[in-house]
Amino acid sequence: MNTLTLKISADQEQALLQMSKQAHLSKSELVRRAIAAYIGQRNAAGPFVSALDRAGDLVGCFSGGPPDLSSNPRHLDGFGAV
């Protein structure tokens, strides 16, 4: 088994010690289980999909407006604070 060294806050250490005693498990076993649960949860969620990937067919479909609203603040006149 490989070794991993990490730094945790005093509050995290106290919580880990408390959980370790309650579960009758070593701190290392609790951390291994937490990492396994995190990895399992991330894998179950599927691969990362960006907003561009989800709405890619909509990007560039609008015509007739300014190409980039951020390039000229006057395009935002009338929006925001009254």
C-alpha positions as CSV (number, residue, x, y, z in Angstrom):
1,M,0.0,0.0,0.0
2,N,1.3,3.5,-0.8
3,T,1.7,6.3,1.7
4,L,0.1,9.8,1.3
5,T,1.0,12.7,3.6
6,L,-1.4,15.6,3.9
7,K,-2.0,18.6,6.1
8,I,-5.3,19.1,7.8
9,S,-6.6,21.7,10.2
10,A,-6.9,21.2,13.9
11,D,-10.7,21.0,13.6
12,Q,-10.4,18.4,10.9
13,E,-8.0,16.4,13.0
14,Q,-10.4,16.5,16.0
15,A,-13.4,15.4,13.9
16,L,-11.3,12.6,12.3
17,L,-10.2,11.4,15.7
18,Q,-13.8,11.5,17.0
19,M,-15.2,9.6,14.0
20,S,-12.3,7.1,14.2
21,K,-13.3,6.3,17.8
22,Q,-17.0,6.1,17.0
23,A,-16.5,3.8,14.0
24,H,-13.7,1.7,15.7
25,L,-11.6,2.3,12.6
26,S,-8.2,3.8,12.1
27,K,-7.8,7.3,10.8
28,S,-6.2,5.9,7.7
29,E,-9.1,3.6,7.0
30,L,-11.6,6.4,7.4
31,V,-9.6,8.6,5.0
32,R,-9.3,5.6,2.5
33,R,-13.1,5.1,2.7
34,A,-13.8,8.8,2.2
35,I,-11.5,9.0,-0.9
36,A,-13.1,5.8,-2.3
37,A,-16.6,7.3,-1.7
38,Y,-15.6,10.6,-3.4
39,I,-14.1,8.9,-6.4
40,G,-17.1,6.6,-6.7
41,Q,-19.4,9.6,-6.6
42,R,-17.4,11.5,-9.2
43,N,-17.4,8.5,-11.5
44,A,-21.1,7.9,-11.1
45,A,-21.7,11.5,-12.2
46,G,-20.1,10.8,-15.5
47,P,-17.5,12.9,-17.4
48,F,-17.4,16.6,-17.1
49,V,-19.6,18.4,-19.7
50,S,-19.1,22.1,-20.2
51,A,-21.9,24.6,-20.8
52,L,-20.5,25.0,-24.3
53,D,-20.8,21.3,-24.9
54,R,-24.4,21.3,-23.7
55,A,-25.4,24.3,-25.8
56,G,-23.0,24.0,-28.6
57,D,-25.7,24.0,-31.2
58,L,-26.9,27.4,-30.0
59,V,-23.6,29.1,-30.0
60,G,-23.4,31.5,-33.0
61,C,-27.0,30.9,-34.1
62,F,-28.1,34.5,-33.3
63,S,-27.5,37.1,-36.0
64,G,-28.1,40.8,-36.2
65,G,-26.8,41.9,-32.8
66,P,-23.4,43.2,-31.8
67,P,-20.7,40.5,-32.0
68,D,-19.6,41.0,-28.5
69,L,-21.6,42.9,-25.9
70,S,-18.6,43.2,-23.6
71,S,-16.6,45.2,-26.1
72,N,-18.8,48.3,-25.8
73,P,-20.4,49.2,-22.5
74,R,-23.1,51.4,-24.2
75,H,-24.8,48.2,-25.4
76,L,-25.8,47.7,-21.7
77,D,-27.3,51.2,-21.3
78,G,-30.7,50.9,-19.6
79,F,-29.9,47.7,-17.8
80,G,-29.0,47.3,-14.2
81,A,-29.2,50.1,-11.7
82,V,-32.1,52.6,-12.1
